[in-house]
Amino acid sequence: MDYSDECIKQTGQRVRSVRLNRGLTQGELGELSGTNQGVIQKIELGKSNQPRHVMEIAEAPRVNPAWLQYGEPWASVEVAP
C-alpha cells in the first residue's frame, strides 16, 4: 500500500506525540521497539514512505497500531494492559 504524503506526515506526528507523551527520546523508543533512533527520526519527519515498524513502535508505548498508523477514529489510542 502506498501512503500519501499527508498520511505519512500524520503518522509521524502521532509517533512523535506518543513518544513525547511517554517521555521517551527517539533512541529510547527505537530501542524499545527493536529498531533505532534513525528509523524513528525518519518516521517522525515524514521521510519513511512505508513505515514497516509500526506494530513494534505501537507496542512499546502501548498504543493501538491502527490509530498510530492511520489515525482511525474508531481505534482507541491506548491498548488494554
C-alpha positions as CSV (number, residue, x, y, z in Angstrom):
1,M,0.0,0.0,0.0
2,D,1.3,3.4,-0.9
3,Y,0.7,6.2,1.5
4,S,0.0,9.8,0.6
5,D,2.4,12.5,1.8
6,E,-0.2,13.7,4.2
7,C,-0.8,10.3,5.6
8,I,3.0,9.8,6.1
9,K,3.2,13.2,7.8
10,Q,0.3,12.4,10.2
11,T,1.7,9.1,11.1
12,G,5.0,10.8,12.0
13,Q,3.1,13.4,14.1
14,R,1.3,10.7,16.0
15,V,4.6,8.8,16.7
16,R,6.2,12.0,17.9
17,S,3.2,12.9,20.1
18,V,3.1,9.5,21.8
19,R,6.9,9.4,22.2
20,L,6.9,12.8,23.9
21,N,3.8,12.0,26.0
22,R,5.6,8.9,27.3
23,G,8.8,10.9,28.0
24,L,10.9,8.9,25.6
25,T,13.8,10.0,23.3
26,Q,13.9,8.8,19.7
27,G,16.7,6.5,20.7
28,E,14.7,5.0,23.7
29,L,11.7,4.4,21.5
30,G,13.9,2.9,18.9
31,E,15.5,0.5,21.4
32,L,12.1,-0.4,22.9
33,S,10.7,-1.2,19.5
34,G,13.6,-3.2,18.3
35,T,14.7,-0.6,15.7
36,N,16.9,2.5,16.2
37,Q,16.8,6.3,16.5
38,G,17.3,6.8,12.8
39,V,14.2,4.9,11.9
40,I,12.1,6.8,14.5
41,Q,13.5,10.1,13.2
42,K,12.7,9.3,9.6
43,I,9.1,8.3,10.5
44,E,8.6,11.5,12.6
45,L,9.9,13.7,9.8
46,G,7.7,12.0,7.3
47,K,10.6,10.7,5.3
48,S,9.6,7.0,5.6
49,N,7.4,6.1,2.6
50,Q,6.1,2.9,4.2
51,P,6.8,2.7,7.9
52,R,7.4,-1.0,8.5
53,H,7.9,-1.0,12.2
54,V,4.6,0.5,13.2
55,M,3.4,-2.6,15.1
56,E,6.6,-2.7,17.2
57,I,6.6,1.1,17.7
58,A,3.0,0.9,18.9
59,E,3.7,-2.0,21.2
60,A,6.5,-0.1,23.1
61,P,4.3,2.7,24.5
62,R,1.2,0.5,24.4
63,V,-0.9,2.4,21.8
64,N,-3.2,1.0,19.1
65,P,-1.3,0.3,15.9
66,A,-4.3,1.2,13.7
67,W,-4.5,4.6,15.4
68,L,-0.8,5.2,15.3
69,Q,-0.5,4.5,11.5
70,Y,-3.9,5.6,10.2
71,G,-5.4,7.8,12.9
72,E,-8.6,5.8,12.6
73,P,-11.4,7.4,14.6
74,W,-12.8,4.1,15.7
75,A,-9.4,2.9,17.0
76,S,-8.8,4.0,20.6
77,V,-5.3,5.4,21.3
78,E,-4.5,3.2,24.3
79,V,-4.5,-0.6,24.3
80,A,-5.6,-2.6,27.3
81,P,-2.8,-3.7,29.7
